[in-house]
């Protein structure tokens, strides 16, 4: 007893040391890159037999013929033990273990074992011969059945995941080097069928580096495969995706990524931990992942076997013992329709990666329902091809279950063809596909086939059996020249589309196209960057017919895009926003016609003012509003090319509106002679302007409302408000606004000026024209001389400031004999003609030549011949004219300024 106790302590200490060392080396132990031995397994069920590569699951009563494929020069005797388990808490009986001495001639042909009733898992152990090896291994399994149950599940799961990655790697080899487009296309198809996610960063690399990047191990992320989990009968807590995701992100899993598939590293680490936990003094258990190929289980190890104590025991999992679970294949796109006339028809099915990664699915065919036939057949053979993204229609026959044969007969039989690593259907040898002309355009077909030993009937898919007709451009498929367009083509069936091309006068230009998100609709990319407006012809070719469908559409020259129409309640005008608005002819809003204003689109081309079209009997000024706040709907715009386009409209709250009751000007002559302006619209820059405004909407003048005054060109603007005292309420509806343009806008302001009300939220009312802002010179005197003789008439001199603001000076109102003020003049006096009436000079202002000003001077009396002592000049007595309406004259200066003769070289800013 003491000896056994001491032995147990030593074993426990040894196990602890081994566990620590294994946990420190998990990163390297998770690499299954060491080639191991092969084990041949053949399965017989009833009167049928299959190689192990085609068996997804075992059942009670199956007969397994197992043979270790070891070299003839094998120097170490190896024993092979087949063990069956029945769960983690129910140790198996002794007769569930079968020993095979591989060196014994009587086992040269292997051993045949029968799966017992109630068995759930099956394992193969391969170990060096040693004393008591069979009993020791049997004792380890019966003593800790749960550990080996878990090992069986993890090994099967890792094998399935590895099969998906291996198939991905093999399929990539079919892509020609440097074909970036094909690489991206087939990589997407492989990802969908094998349920994995390639490294997207690879496609950002140069074309010649993309393939090498994708082929590197560790760059694929396997997604959760529920079907594979079911086959492995996983009992782990949580799904595979959680296990994989949790472990794959750790430094242990990502370090030294070459050769480490991060997709299933979590399962592998579990295996290493499991195996390290059951080491003994004589044996260490190392997992092996099986790569089935026909009857061979080709093993890969993560640890080099040891033939010294502790000797290595290789653990291999056989398929789980359970009922068959048919592959849950489904369409990648539920709306996809496949064309039976396509020589290389592909059913894009996903949901069962093992259909594409293994040989479990065989004898697949598409059964045409309701008596439909193709080439006289109702069952069409299919082959799984992940490279093409689904099940491919082929003339090749599927693999049939193998007949029962004795081991000795099997060895003498001719060698059978092994399943291809990634089957490539021969489409060139396919016979033409001909569907019966009678019958509906679209039918359905059901996927049928074998899953291991069991037949299954799977998904039903829609099929098109005849070329489509009635090809037209779908609604809202307008084309515009100068850019690439997306056009939608509609037919009663589009699945048999072979190509779409642009007719360019005998030279067809192939176009990119795809099935749209709607049934029987194609989405075509149509580049019209260099095309001329007018008719465009598309040529559609279909499988199963030599006829070409010609679809004509119209391309327009403009890029009109209508966004929305906004209207304010009470307005008879609206604003249309969008682009390319120059082609708008009219707009009908809620039955009311509008037309563009004469100003055309805004400078940025993104808005257009619309005005209501009035009946001849109703003047525009009497137009009644037809919209209320909150109204909305869809208007119809008519374009100059004949098109009509819908555009939404909405009605906002009414804008603030005021009426101009009175405009009062108080001129400031600036210590000079007042100028008389002949236009009531003229507003002197230095005048004080008072505007009497009455609120029309709302019915009271809100205290938060402001008055905006601005030049019509928008270059200068100012905001007047009650808050700053520039607006004063006269009563609840009437306000007085005060403005001195010279102080507000500066000395360079001139041109048409306007005002409008602005609400507190920024909504502005209509502009009210106020007149034209003009700058006036300050004239301090007009001096004229008279000669001694009556017929001797001399000129006059004008003195003052800012005389460059004058355009010209004339002796009469006809301006036939005028003196122009040259550009750049900056003098303080200038010579002007004598007034025709000896009293009044006529002035044109440079800011507005249409505004005529007058200034009056008194001529000195005639005195006969001029004496030498007589004064050379006389000062004109300024006359005070009667004030204009609503105008108060300024005081007159009694003394003229010094005179100077204007010259073209005088420096002064040139007025605009």
Buried (B, 14 or more C-beta within 10 A) or exposed (E): EEEEEEEEEEBEEBBEEBBEEBBEBBBBBBBBEBEBBBBBBBBBBEEBBBBBBBBBBBBBEBBBBBBBBBEEEEEEBBBBBBBBBBBBEEBBEEEBBBBBBBBEEEBEBBBBBBBBEEBBBBBBBBBBBBEEBBEBBBEBBBEBBBBBBBBBBBBBBBBBBBBBBBBBBBBBEEBEEEBBEEBBEBBEBBBBBBBBEBBEEBBEBEEEEBBEBBEBBBBBBBBBBBBBBBBBBBEBEEBBBEBBBEBBEBEBBBEEBEEBBBBBBBBBBBBBBBBBBBBBEBBBBBBBBBBBBBBBBBBBBBBEBBEEEBBBBBBBBBBBBBEBBBBBBBBBEEEBBBBBBBBEBBBBBBBBBBBBBBBBBBBBBBBBEEEBBBBEEBEBBBBBBBBBBBBBBBEBEBBEBBEBBEBEEBEEEEEEEEBEEBBBBEEEEBEEBEBEEEBEBBBEBBBBBBBBBBEBEBBBBBBBBBBBEEBBBBEEBBBBBBEEBEBBBBBBBBBBBBBBBBBEEEEBEEBEBEBBEEBBBBBBEBEBEEBEBEEBBBBBBBBBBEEEBEBEBBBBBBEBBBBBBBBBBBBBBBBBBBBBBBBBEBBBBBEBBBBBEEEEBEEEEBBBBBBBBBEEEEEEEEBEBBBEEEBEEEBEBBBEEEBEBEBEBBBBBBBBBBEBEEBBBBBBBBEBBBBBBEBEBBBBBBBBBBBBBBBBBEEEBEEEBBBBBBBBEEEBEBEBBBEEEBBEEEEEBBBBBBBBBBEBBEEEBBBBBBBBBBBEEEBBBBEBEBBBBBBBBBBBBBBBBBEEEEEEBEEBBBBBBBBBBBBBBBBBEEBEEBBEBBEBBBBBBBBBBBBBEEBBBBBBBBBBEEBBBBBBBBBBEEEEEBEEEEEEEBBBEBBEBEEBEEBBBBEBBEEBBEBBEBEEEBEBEEBE
